[in-house]
Amino acid sequence: MRIAKRMGKLKSAVFAELQRIKEEVAAQGISIIDLGIGSPDRPPAPHVYHTLREAIDNLGNYGYPSSKGSRELRETIAWWYDQRFNVRLDPEKEVLVLMGSQDGLGHVPLAMLDPGDIALIPDPGYPVYAAGVILASGEVYPMALKEENRFLPDFDLIPEKVARKAKIMILNYPNNPVAAVADREFFTRVVKFAAKYDILVCHDLAYSELAYEGYRPPSFLEIPGAKEVGVEFHSVSKTYNMAGCRLGFVVGNSEVIEALTRIKSNIDYGVFFPVQLAGVAALRGPQDIVAQNVAGYAARRDILIRGMADIGWVMDRPKATMFVWARIPKGFTSSEEFAEKILRQTGVVIVPGVAFGREGEGYVRIALVQDEKLILEAVQRIRSKFNFTP
């Protein structure tokens, strides 16, 4: 059986190896504390799952849904953007419902790239960014996210020839995996750069509501001219603990929305209608769950960072996301080697930064996806086996 050559460019080796080692460690009788995959461990709010349950009991909800998403949900998304970011959207032309934001991020290159076109992709970056480009037969040009530049891409480092050939640029702030944030001044530079070179900006804003100490991440679309050059992807997964429901959306430039709608209408029939109703309930209903999530992740973050500092592993305190991005301690040269050693000796799963790109070497990503008691136990296990030199 001949597999397409493009499949050889899709990376899963690091995650597959982590899974293999995790199974080995568990077989030795060591309980696993998984701080790897960024999947919320808390349930949705009661009013959300009650809405979903009632909708599932309605036997009229089992037909094919619209590939664009229901009018009610698209109007709700437009309303939410207006309330949260003061961004006005046309629910008919500027909003598209997705099976999670990853669905749209993976498919937008099919709508916008011809073979050989360049996409500017953050490095380190969420794996689907590059995967979507590869599947569309495009060329990935990595934009290095450096700690000394606050993990923001430096557009001055992109060669003129590359910028003129680029068709897409993907950004993600607050960022996964590096947990960095961006301000309006940065997004203003983005709009100017994209307009100069006729580049579509795809901004992934999945973590906008998971921010701490009063920080409120902006939307890229708040910037004048942003809608002319870009779209923004969002999701209910992280904000409302609905990751398994697979519900997200993309908003912004109407031409891009129309093109992605055509792609979607040819490959799927949209999101299960009861899940869309649950999304409406999440966005329009009481927001207590969001505040609870933020407080919970902040407490977990602080337990982790304080505990690691006690043994000489100093980590930056992120302003947003459900992750901590940490430089590996002195004495280790490989993020994979370090993550494997932690897993084999303590049963704690963390992800080596190189899994997200070459620039991730020297770092690890730690997901705050276990309760405070397990985060504290993870700290204690690592403390019992290691003492790092600060």
One Martini backbone bead per residue (centre of mass of N, CA, C, O) as a GRO file, in nm:
protein
  390
    1MET     BB    1   0.093   0.038   0.026
    2ARG     BB    2   0.059   0.375  -0.078
    3ILE     BB    3   0.171   0.655   0.069
    4ALA     BB    4   0.172   0.968   0.090
    5LYS     BB    5   0.436   1.184   0.107
    6ARG     BB    6   0.313   1.398   0.304
    7MET     BB    7   0.303   1.207   0.557
    8GLY     BB    8   0.615   1.235   0.626
    9LYS     BB    9   0.564   1.544   0.749
   10LEU     BB   10   0.408   1.429   0.978
   11LYS     BB   11   0.402   1.482   1.326
   12SER     BB   12   0.427   1.213   1.614
   13ALA     BB   13   0.677   1.100   1.766
   14VAL     BB   14   0.680   1.234   2.048
   15PHE     BB   15   0.392   1.149   2.140
   16ALA     BB   16   0.429   0.845   2.092
   17GLU     BB   17   0.665   0.813   2.291
   18LEU     BB   18   0.520   0.909   2.542
   19GLN     BB   19   0.304   0.688   2.539
   20ARG     BB   20   0.495   0.449   2.562
   21ILE     BB   21   0.626   0.530   2.834
   22LYS     BB   22   0.369   0.551   2.998
   23GLU     BB   23   0.298   0.248   2.974
   24GLU     BB   24   0.553   0.142   3.109
   25VAL     BB   25   0.520   0.284   3.382
   26ALA     BB   26   0.239   0.169   3.453
   27ALA     BB   27   0.337  -0.136   3.444
   28GLN     BB   28   0.522  -0.072   3.714
   29GLY     BB   29   0.304   0.084   3.918
   30ILE     BB   30   0.297   0.381   3.824
   31SER     BB   31   0.140   0.656   3.866
   32ILE     BB   32  -0.025   0.891   3.663
   33ILE     BB   33   0.055   1.238   3.587
   34ASP     BB   34  -0.115   1.432   3.350
   35LEU     BB   35   0.066   1.723   3.189
   36GLY     BB   36   0.006   1.728   2.876
   37ILE     BB   37  -0.273   1.743   2.774
   38GLY     BB   38  -0.501   2.025   2.700
   39SER     BB   39  -0.751   1.903   2.893
   40PRO     BB   40  -1.011   1.961   3.059
   41ASP     BB   41  -1.119   1.843   3.397
   42ARG     BB   42  -1.376   1.997   3.391
   43PRO     BB   43  -1.696   2.058   3.384
   44PRO     BB   44  -1.958   2.183   3.280
   45ALA     BB   45  -2.211   2.365   3.318
   46PRO     BB   46  -2.525   2.281   3.402
   47HIS     BB   47  -2.679   2.449   3.177
   48VAL     BB   48  -2.531   2.302   2.946
   49TYR     BB   49  -2.590   1.992   2.997
   50HIS     BB   50  -2.897   2.029   3.006
   51THR     BB   51  -2.931   2.129   2.718
   52LEU     BB   52  -2.808   1.880   2.584
   53ARG     BB   53  -3.001   1.668   2.698
   54GLU     BB   54  -3.265   1.785   2.583
   55ALA     BB   55  -3.173   1.777   2.283
   56ILE     BB   56  -3.129   1.467   2.270
   57ASP     BB   57  -3.440   1.401   2.336
   58ASN     BB   58  -3.485   1.533   2.060
   59LEU     BB   59  -3.574   1.367   1.764
   60GLY     BB   60  -3.537   1.633   1.568
   61ASN     BB   61  -3.193   1.643   1.605
   62TYR     BB   62  -3.087   1.402   1.372
   63GLY     BB   63  -3.014   1.564   1.144
   64TYR     BB   64  -2.878   1.754   0.923
   65PRO     BB   65  -2.682   2.008   0.951
   66SER     BB   66  -2.554   2.297   0.898
   67SER     BB   67  -2.242   2.390   0.775
   68LYS     BB   68  -2.261   2.690   0.907
   69GLY     BB   69  -2.472   2.687   1.110
   70SER     BB   70  -2.678   2.816   1.309
   71ARG     BB   71  -2.833   3.110   1.344
   72GLU     BB   72  -2.828   3.126   1.653
   73LEU     BB   73  -2.522   3.083   1.690
   74ARG     BB   74  -2.417   3.310   1.505
   75GLU     BB   75  -2.556   3.536   1.665
   76THR     BB   76  -2.415   3.472   1.933
   77ILE     BB   77  -2.126   3.519   1.841
   78ALA     BB   78  -2.165   3.813   1.759
   79TRP     BB   79  -2.258   3.907   2.037
   80TRP     BB   80  -2.002   3.820   2.196
   81TYR     BB   81  -1.800   3.999   2.041
   82ASP     BB   82  -1.934   4.264   2.117
   83GLN     BB   83  -1.917   4.233   2.426
   84ARG     BB   84  -1.602   4.161   2.452
   85PHE     BB   85  -1.462   4.349   2.184
   86ASN     BB   86  -1.625   4.546   2.002
   87VAL     BB   87  -1.714   4.349   1.757
   88ARG     BB   88  -1.852   4.353   1.443
   89LEU     BB   89  -2.085   4.105   1.303
   90ASP     BB   90  -2.190   3.907   1.037
   91PRO     BB   91  -2.366   3.612   1.069
   92GLU     BB   92  -2.375   3.542   0.753
   93LYS     BB   93  -2.057   3.635   0.649
   94GLU     BB   94  -1.860   3.633   0.946
   95VAL     BB   95  -1.968   3.331   1.027
   96LEU     BB   96  -1.835   3.005   1.141
   97VAL     BB   97  -1.896   2.684   1.215
   98LEU     BB   98  -1.714   2.437   1.409
   99MET     BB   99  -1.519   2.139   1.488
  100GLY     BB  100  -1.352   2.318   1.612
  101SER     BB  101  -1.075   2.510   1.560
  102GLN     BB  102  -0.894   2.292   1.429
  103ASP     BB  103  -1.062   2.245   1.182
  104GLY     BB  104  -1.014   2.526   1.052
  105LEU     BB  105  -0.700   2.538   1.070
  106GLY     BB  106  -0.666   2.276   0.885
  107HIS     BB  107  -0.850   2.397   0.625
  108VAL     BB  108  -0.766   2.685   0.526
  109PRO     BB  109  -0.533   2.605   0.329
  110LEU     BB  110  -0.721   2.475   0.114
  111ALA     BB  111  -0.856   2.762   0.044
  112MET     BB  112  -0.560   2.950   0.013
  113LEU     BB  113  -0.365   2.729  -0.116
  114ASP     BB  114  -0.115   2.662  -0.329
  115PRO     BB  115   0.120   2.495  -0.455
  116GLY     BB  116   0.406   2.644  -0.283
  117ASP     BB  117   0.292   2.810  -0.088
  118ILE     BB  118   0.330   3.028   0.182
  119ALA     BB  119   0.354   2.975   0.540
  120LEU     BB  120   0.342   3.146   0.843
  121ILE     BB  121   0.487   2.981   1.127
  122PRO     BB  122   0.505   2.912   1.442
  123ASP     BB  123   0.821   2.876   1.645
  124PRO     BB  124   0.654   2.751   1.833
  125GLY     BB  125   0.363   2.527   1.763
  126TYR     BB  126   0.077   2.414   1.683
  127PRO     BB  127   0.061   2.137   1.482
  128VAL     BB  128  -0.181   2.216   1.281
  129TYR     BB  129  -0.054   2.443   1.126
  130ALA     BB  130   0.145   2.269   0.955
  131ALA     BB  131  -0.041   2.037   0.867
  132GLY     BB  132  -0.234   2.199   0.684
  133VAL     BB  133  -0.016   2.288   0.484
  134ILE     BB  134   0.081   2.009   0.395
  135LEU     BB  135  -0.202   1.904   0.291
  136ALA     BB  136  -0.196   2.163   0.077
  137SER     BB  137   0.101   2.186  -0.047
  138GLY     BB  138   0.263   2.368   0.120
  139GLU     BB  139   0.489   2.607   0.272
  140VAL     BB  140   0.694   2.620   0.549
  141TYR     BB  141   0.756   2.917   0.751
  142PRO     BB  142   0.938   2.978   1.024
  143MET     BB  143   0.862   3.163   1.321
  144ALA     BB  144   1.050   3.273   1.563
  145LEU     BB  145   1.012   3.222   1.918
  146LYS     BB  146   1.157   3.443   2.144
  147GLU     BB  147   1.226   3.530   2.458
  148GLU     BB  148   1.367   3.815   2.391
  149ASN     BB  149   1.069   3.872   2.221
  150ARG     BB  150   0.820   3.757   2.384
  151PHE     BB  151   0.725   3.546   2.169
  152LEU     BB  152   0.758   3.719   1.906
  153PRO     BB  153   0.758   3.795   1.594
  154ASP     BB  154   1.006   3.901   1.353
  155PHE     BB  155   0.949   4.065   1.057
  156ASP     BB  156   1.247   4.156   0.981
  157LEU     BB  157   1.338   3.837   0.936
  158ILE     BB  158   1.172   3.835   0.680
  159PRO     BB  159   1.211   3.784   0.374
  160GLU     BB  160   1.098   3.940   0.102
  161LYS     BB  161   1.053   3.688  -0.074
  162VAL     BB  162   0.873   3.544   0.132
  163ALA     BB  163   0.654   3.759   0.180
  164ARG     BB  164   0.557   3.763  -0.126
  165LYS     BB  165   0.478   3.439  -0.115
  166ALA     BB  166   0.290   3.473   0.104
  167LYS     BB  167  -0.059   3.384   0.224
  168ILE     BB  168  -0.002   3.296   0.529
  169MET     BB  169  -0.068   3.377   0.884
  170ILE     BB  170  -0.001   3.235   1.202
  171LEU     BB  171  -0.157   3.305   1.516
  172ASN     BB  172  -0.115   3.294   1.903
  173TYR     BB  173  -0.309   3.496   2.134
  174PRO     BB  174  -0.273   3.328   2.354
  175ASN     BB  175  -0.019   3.081   2.389
  176ASN     BB  176   0.039   2.766   2.217
  177PRO     BB  177   0.287   2.678   2.442
  178VAL     BB  178   0.426   2.964   2.571
  179ALA     BB  179   0.219   3.170   2.721
  180ALA     BB  180   0.191   3.419   2.556
  181VAL     BB  181   0.145   3.770   2.485
  182ALA     BB  182  -0.050   4.032   2.319
  183ASP     BB  183  -0.079   4.349   2.181
  184ARG     BB  184  -0.200   4.608   1.996
  185GLU     BB  185   0.071   4.691   1.877
  186PHE     BB  186   0.131   4.421   1.744
  187PHE     BB  187  -0.132   4.399   1.570
  188THR     BB  188  -0.072   4.652   1.407
  189ARG     BB  189   0.178   4.531   1.268
  190VAL     BB  190   0.032   4.298   1.137
  191VAL     BB  191  -0.161   4.456   0.954
  192LYS     BB  192   0.059   4.607   0.797
  193PHE     BB  193   0.209   4.358   0.688
  194ALA     BB  194  -0.032   4.217   0.548
  195ALA     BB  195  -0.107   4.452   0.357
  196LYS     BB  196   0.166   4.476   0.206
  197TYR     BB  197   0.163   4.136   0.123
  198ASP     BB  198  -0.106   3.989   0.104
  199ILE     BB  199  -0.192   3.852   0.393
  200LEU     BB  200  -0.333   3.603   0.575
  201VAL     BB  201  -0.477   3.617   0.891
  202CYS     BB  202  -0.458   3.361   1.154
  203HIS     BB  203  -0.624   3.378   1.460
  204ASP     BB  204  -0.571   3.218   1.771
  205LEU     BB  205  -0.826   3.257   2.053
  206ALA     BB  206  -0.877   3.016   2.271
  207TYR     BB  207  -0.745   3.189   2.549
  208SER     BB  208  -0.897   3.465   2.625
  209GLU     BB  209  -1.039   3.365   2.918
  210LEU     BB  210  -0.745   3.259   3.029
  211ALA     BB  211  -0.690   3.500   3.265
  212TYR     BB  212  -0.489   3.704   3.490
  213GLU     BB  213  -0.504   3.962   3.705
  214GLY     BB  214  -0.713   4.120   3.492
  215TYR     BB  215  -0.644   4.019   3.225
  216ARG     BB  216  -0.734   4.121   2.872
  217PRO     BB  217  -0.741   3.988   2.589
  218PRO     BB  218  -0.720   4.063   2.269
  219SER     BB  219  -0.840   4.120   1.956
  220PHE     BB  220  -0.741   4.138   1.637
  221LEU     BB  221  -1.023   4.276   1.535
  222GLU     BB  222  -0.982   4.558   1.685
  223ILE     BB  223  -0.815   4.640   1.453
  224PRO     BB  224  -0.778   4.844   1.213
  225GLY     BB  225  -0.812   4.634   0.920
  226ALA     BB  226  -0.832   4.329   1.004
  227LYS     BB  227  -1.077   4.227   0.831
  228GLU     BB  228  -0.917   4.264   0.554
  229VAL     BB  229  -0.672   4.035   0.656
  230GLY     BB  230  -0.871   3.852   0.855
  231VAL     BB  231  -0.901   3.588   1.100
  232GLU     BB  232  -1.081   3.419   1.377
  233PHE     BB  233  -1.029   3.174   1.625
  234HIS     BB  234  -1.258   2.971   1.818
  235SER     BB  235  -1.379   2.836   2.147
  236VAL     BB  236  -1.538   2.621   2.404
  237SER     BB  237  -1.335   2.427   2.533
  238LYS     BB  238  -1.175   2.600   2.756
  239THR     BB  239  -1.383   2.801   2.878
  240TYR     BB  240  -1.632   2.552   2.909
  241ASN     BB  241  -1.548   2.249   2.915
  242MET     BB  242  -1.590   2.134   2.573
  243ALA     BB  243  -1.384   1.957   2.407
  244GLY     BB  244  -1.567   1.697   2.322
  245CYS     BB  245  -1.783   1.859   2.140
  246ARG     BB  246  -1.675   2.013   1.901
  247LEU     BB  247  -1.666   2.361   1.926
  248GLY     BB  248  -1.644   2.629   1.692
  249PHE     BB  249  -1.498   2.936   1.536
  250VAL     BB  250  -1.513   3.175   1.261
  251VAL     BB  251  -1.401   3.516   1.203
  252GLY     BB  252  -1.452   3.776   0.948
  253ASN     BB  253  -1.359   3.754   0.652
  254SER     BB  254  -1.585   3.685   0.404
  255GLU     BB  255  -1.415   3.536   0.188
  256VAL     BB  256  -1.298   3.323   0.377
  257ILE     BB  257  -1.560   3.213   0.487
  258GLU     BB  258  -1.668   3.118   0.212
  259ALA     BB  259  -1.436   2.925   0.141
  260LEU     BB  260  -1.458   2.746   0.398
  261THR     BB  261  -1.752   2.665   0.352
  262ARG     BB  262  -1.696   2.503   0.093
  263ILE     BB  263  -1.512   2.299   0.216
  264LYS     BB  264  -1.710   2.195   0.435
  265SER     BB  265  -1.951   2.114   0.237
  266ASN     BB  266  -1.757   1.874   0.110
  267ILE     BB  267  -1.680   1.710   0.411
  268ASP     BB  268  -1.940   1.810   0.581
  269TYR     BB  269  -2.245   1.868   0.811
  270GLY     BB  270  -2.158   1.955   1.080
  271VAL     BB  271  -2.288   2.021   1.388
  272PHE     BB  272  -2.445   1.893   1.627
  273PHE     BB  273  -2.721   2.047   1.735
  274PRO     BB  274  -2.703   2.012   2.048
  275VAL     BB  275  -2.421   2.143   2.062
  276GLN     BB  276  -2.510   2.421   1.965
  277LEU     BB  277  -2.702   2.475   2.202
  278ALA     BB  278  -2.480   2.459   2.417
  279GLY     BB  279  -2.324   2.702   2.304
  280VAL     BB  280  -2.539   2.912   2.357
  281ALA     BB  281  -2.552   2.865   2.663
  282ALA     BB  282  -2.258   2.939   2.721
  283LEU     BB  283  -2.249   3.234   2.596
  284ARG     BB  284  -2.535   3.346   2.734
  285GLY     BB  285  -2.492   3.253   3.002
  286PRO     BB  286  -2.360   3.199   3.276
  287GLN     BB  287  -2.005   3.290   3.386
  288ASP     BB  288  -1.893   3.138   3.640
  289ILE     BB  289  -1.708   2.917   3.512
  290VAL     BB  290  -1.484   3.107   3.421
  291ALA     BB  291  -1.394   3.210   3.699
  292GLN     BB  292  -1.333   2.928   3.810
  293ASN     BB  293  -1.116   2.850   3.610
  294VAL     BB  294  -0.920   3.079   3.661
  295ALA     BB  295  -0.878   3.023   3.963
  296GLY     BB  296  -0.780   2.730   3.929
  297TYR     BB  297  -0.534   2.777   3.741
  298ALA     BB  298  -0.387   2.979   3.923
  299ALA     BB  299  -0.344   2.788   4.162
  300ARG     BB  300  -0.184   2.574   4.008
  301ARG     BB  301   0.041   2.753   3.908
  302ASP     BB  302   0.147   2.837   4.193
  303ILE     BB  303   0.215   2.559   4.300
  304LEU     BB  304   0.420   2.485   4.083
  305ILE     BB  305   0.619   2.729   4.095
  306ARG     BB  306   0.687   2.719   4.395
  307GLY     BB  307   0.780   2.422   4.411
  308MET     BB  308   1.012   2.442   4.198
  309ALA     BB  309   1.177   2.672   4.332
  310ASP     BB  310   1.268   2.496   4.585
  311ILE     BB  311   1.458   2.316   4.356
  312GLY     BB  312   1.562   2.531   4.116
  313TRP     BB  313   1.297   2.565   3.926
  314VAL     BB  314   1.251   2.826   3.715
  315MET     BB  315   0.941   3.000   3.640
  316ASP     BB  316   0.724   3.151   3.457
  317ARG     BB  317   0.436   3.365   3.497
  318PRO     BB  318   0.153   3.344   3.352
  319LYS     BB  319  -0.122   3.545   3.215
  320ALA     BB  320  -0.205   3.285   3.038
  321THR     BB  321  -0.358   3.003   3.017
  322MET     BB  322  -0.297   2.627   3.080
  323PHE     BB  323   0.021   2.702   3.087
  324VAL     BB  324   0.368   2.607   3.124
  325TRP     BB  325   0.675   2.758   3.020
  326ALA     BB  326   0.989   2.580   3.055
  327ARG     BB  327   1.300   2.582   3.129
  328ILE     BB  328   1.539   2.375   3.149
  329PRO     BB  329   1.756   2.266   3.349
  330LYS     BB  330   2.052   2.248   3.445
  331GLY     BB  331   2.223   1.968   3.278
  332PHE     BB  332   2.030   1.991   3.028
  333THR     BB  333   1.996   1.949   2.655
  334SER     BB  334   1.715   1.785   2.642
  335SER     BB  335   1.375   1.777   2.638
  336GLU     BB  336   1.331   1.473   2.601
  337GLU     BB  337   1.517   1.370   2.821
  338PHE     BB  338   1.381   1.519   3.054
  339ALA     BB  339   1.087   1.413   3.023
  340GLU     BB  340   1.164   1.115   3.052
  341LYS     BB  341   1.288   1.128   3.335
  342ILE     BB  342   1.040   1.229   3.481
  343LEU     BB  343   0.852   0.995   3.403
  344ARG     BB  344   1.020   0.746   3.503
  345GLN     BB  345   1.064   0.863   3.813
  346THR     BB  346   0.739   0.992   3.865
  347GLY     BB  347   0.484   0.991   3.643
  348VAL     BB  348   0.523   1.268   3.501
  349VAL     BB  349   0.366   1.451   3.244
  350ILE     BB  350   0.554   1.611   2.989
  351VAL     BB  351   0.635   1.836   2.722
  352PRO     BB  352   0.846   1.867   2.484
  353GLY     BB  353   0.921   2.144   2.298
  354VAL     BB  354   1.001   1.996   2.024
  355ALA     BB  355   0.703   1.913   1.948
  356PHE     BB  356   0.662   2.239   1.840
  357GLY     BB  357   0.964   2.273   1.752
  358ARG     BB  358   1.284   2.376   1.730
  359GLU     BB  359   1.245   2.626   1.936
  360GLY     BB  360   1.160   2.422   2.182
  361GLU     BB  361   1.426   2.376   2.263
  362GLY     BB  362   1.475   2.382   2.622
  363TYR     BB  363   1.171   2.301   2.673
  364VAL     BB  364   0.854   2.285   2.853
  365ARG     BB  365   0.519   2.161   2.882
  366ILE     BB  366   0.267   2.250   3.129
  367ALA     BB  367  -0.038   2.121   3.226
  368LEU     BB  368  -0.331   2.244   3.419
  369VAL     BB  369  -0.518   1.935   3.434
  370GLN     BB  370  -0.512   1.918   3.749
  371ASP     BB  371  -0.562   1.915   4.054
  372GLU     BB  372  -0.416   2.044   4.328
  373LYS     BB  373  -0.334   1.774   4.453
  374LEU     BB  374  -0.180   1.667   4.195
  375ILE     BB  375   0.013   1.898   4.160
  376LEU     BB  376   0.146   1.860   4.437
  377GLU     BB  377   0.235   1.568   4.386
  378ALA     BB  378   0.416   1.630   4.147
  379VAL     BB  379   0.608   1.809   4.302
  380GLN     BB  380   0.691   1.595   4.516
  381ARG     BB  381   0.808   1.388   4.323
  382ILE     BB  382   1.025   1.568   4.199
  383ARG     BB  383   1.158   1.651   4.471
  384SER     BB  384   1.243   1.348   4.550
  385LYS     BB  385   1.448   1.324   4.274
  386PHE     BB  386   1.521   1.641   4.262
  387ASN     BB  387   1.801   1.892   4.228
  388PHE     BB  388   1.834   2.201   4.112
  389THR     BB  389   2.022   2.438   3.942
  390PRO     BB  390   1.976   2.789   3.923
   0.00000   0.00000   0.00000
